[in-house]
Amino acid sequence: MEKERNARPAKKPRKKVCMFCADRIEKIDYKDLAKLRKCMTERAKILPRRVTGTCAYHQRELTVAIKRARHIALLPYISD
């Protein structure tokens, strides 16, 4: 016996838009903690591009900004 399938075909997930490109932000500031925290997990890990939808350029800038903020203790390295 074959399993029944839904009549509707599966929808492709819509491609996410880079939030930094949408806001026309060229440089990501390491002091802007609200934007940096949107791209981190609750365990203080940096989210990958496929989750956040950022472009490659802004993902590299974001990584550097988060690491700078961690170095000067604005953001934690790990969450307790």
C-alpha positions in Angstrom: 0.0 0.0 0.0 1.3 3.4 -1.0 1.1 6.3 1.4 -1.2 9.1 0.4 0.4 12.4 -0.4 -1.0 15.9 -0.2 -2.4 17.2 -3.5 -0.5 20.5 -3.1 3.1 20.6 -4.1 5.6 21.8 -1.4 6.3 25.5 -1.5 9.9 26.7 -1.9 11.0 28.8 1.1 11.3 32.4 0.2 14.9 33.8 0.2 15.6 36.0 3.1 16.8 39.6 2.5 19.9 40.9 4.2 18.7 43.3 6.9 21.8 45.4 6.5 21.4 45.8 2.8 17.7 46.6 3.2 18.6 49.4 5.7 21.5 50.6 3.4 24.1 50.1 6.2 27.6 50.0 4.9 29.6 49.4 8.1 28.4 47.5 11.0 29.2 49.2 14.3 30.4 47.0 17.1 28.7 49.3 19.6 25.2 48.7 18.2 24.4 45.8 20.5 20.7 45.5 19.5 21.6 44.6 15.9 24.4 42.3 16.9 22.2 40.4 19.3 19.7 39.7 16.5 22.4 37.7 14.8 23.3 35.6 17.8 21.7 32.7 19.6 20.7 32.8 23.3 23.9 30.9 23.9 25.9 33.8 22.4 26.9 31.9 19.2 27.0 33.7 15.9 24.1 32.6 13.6 25.0 31.4 10.1 24.0 33.1 6.9 21.4 30.5 6.0 19.5 31.4 9.2 19.8 35.2 9.3 19.7 35.8 5.6 22.6 38.2 5.5 24.8 38.6 2.5 28.4 37.3 2.5 29.8 40.8 2.8 27.7 41.8 5.8 28.2 38.4 7.4 32.0 38.9 7.4 31.5 42.5 8.8 29.1 41.1 11.4 31.5 38.5 12.6 34.3 41.0 13.0 31.9 43.4 14.9 30.7 40.7 17.3 34.3 39.5 18.0 35.3 43.1 18.7 32.4 43.6 21.1 33.3 40.4 22.8 36.9 41.5 23.2 36.0 44.7 24.9 33.3 42.9 27.0 30.2 44.4 25.5 29.0 41.0 24.6 29.6 37.7 26.4 31.7 34.9 24.9 29.3 32.3 26.3 25.9 32.6 28.0 25.6 31.2 31.5 
